[in-house]
Amino acid sequence: MPRWRDGTGLLLLPDRPPVPLEIASSYRARTWGLLGRDGVEGALLLTPASGIHTFRMRFPIDVAYLDRELTVRVVRTMAPGRLGLPRVWGRHVLEGAAGSFGGWGVGVGVRVGVWGPGVA
């Protein structure tokens, strides 16, 4: 199991080009997440995380709940001001701008990879 650090990297998807990725592993980075932003370039990985909210967010997002093996188990699009159900088995949450996951090929059953200095 990798040790995660706050930073940047690449989201690796099967048969797709890599997507720019921010990794939020510290309490502070996970708490702040996408709050106060007008958009997101690429994706944000919250780790560890089993649930999220979109209170005080300015834009809708795609959300993927991942298990320990980084396999997508649930995908949702959430409007601002919503509370996502926590997933008991969830270990990571991937966020992107609403509609982006379809173009990236992020769906249930897809196993993603993470590459970069945020992964030790």
ABEGO torsion letter per residue (X at the ends): XBBBBBEBBBBBBBGBBBBBBBBBABAAAAAAEABGBABBBEBBBBOBBABBBABGBABBBBBBBBBAAGBBABBBBBBBGBBBBBBAABABBBBBBBGAAAAAGBBBGBBBBBBEAABX
